[in-house]
């Protein structure tokens, strides 16, 4: 999941580093050449794809192991405490849940 969340902002950041900020929206009265140039600046160059691939995998892996998995474990423990009355790894015998 983290890779999916990282890759698109990373494309925008790479384009920002390569082309700089894009403040100059061509407007309605711009020529076709100006509009095409503006559109091309929003596309990542082909040589940026391997760079993007490596950085996205690195950031996705880091986010998974440093944020996503610890948050999932914390939420699971919190849910167990709230719903099932479990105390930090101690399992309780809930006959009501086992009857389903």
N, C-alpha and C positions, 0 to 999 in steps of 0.2 A: 504494500500500500504506500509506503514512504517513497518508493521510486516513482510511482505515478504522481505523487504530489510535488516532487522535486523537479521533474524533468522540464515541465513547461516554463516555470519561472527561471530556470537555468538558461533556457533558450533566449528568453528576453534579456537576461543579464549578459550573455555572450554577445548578443547584437548591440547592446548598450556599450560594451567595452570596445567593440570593433568600429561601430559607426558614430558613437556619441549620442547624446540626447537628441530627440527629434521634436523640436519646438515648432518647426516650420511646416504646419499643415498647409498644403497647397491652396485650399479654398476653392470656391465655385468657379472663379474666373481663371484658374490656372490652366496651362497647356497640358496636353496629354503626356508630354515628356516629363514635366514636373511631377505629375501624378504617378507615372510609372517609376520614377526615381524614388519617390517616397515609399511606394510599395516594395521595391527591391531592398530598401534599407531595413525593412521589417523581417526579411528572410535571412536565415543563417547561411553563411557560405558553406560549400561542400566540405572544405578542409576543417570546418568547425565541428563536423559530426563526430569524428573519433574523439575529439577533446570533450565534447558534450557527453558521449557515451561513458567515458572513463570517470568523469567528475560526477555524473548522475548516479552511476553504480556506487561510487564511494560514498556520496552523501546519502543515498537511499539506504545503504547498509548501516551507516552510522546512525541515522535516524531510527532505523528499525531496532537496533540493539541498545541504543542509549535512551530512546524516548518511548517507542511503541510497545516493546515487550515489558519494560518496567511499569508503564501505565496500565497495560492489560492485567498484569499480575496484581497491582494495587487495587484496581477496580474489582477484580475477582474476589480478593480478600474482603473488601468493603461490602460487596454484595452478599458474601457468605455470612458476614456478621449481621447485616441488617435483615436478611430474609430467613436464614436458617439458624441463627443464634450460635454460630460456630465461633470459637475463640481461637485465633491464631494457630491453626493446624489441628485443633482438637475437634474431632468429629462427634456430633451428638446423635443419638438414636431417635429419629423422628418417625414414629409409626404412621403418622398422618401422610407423610410424603411417600412412604413405601406402599401404601394401599392402592395407589393409582394404577 
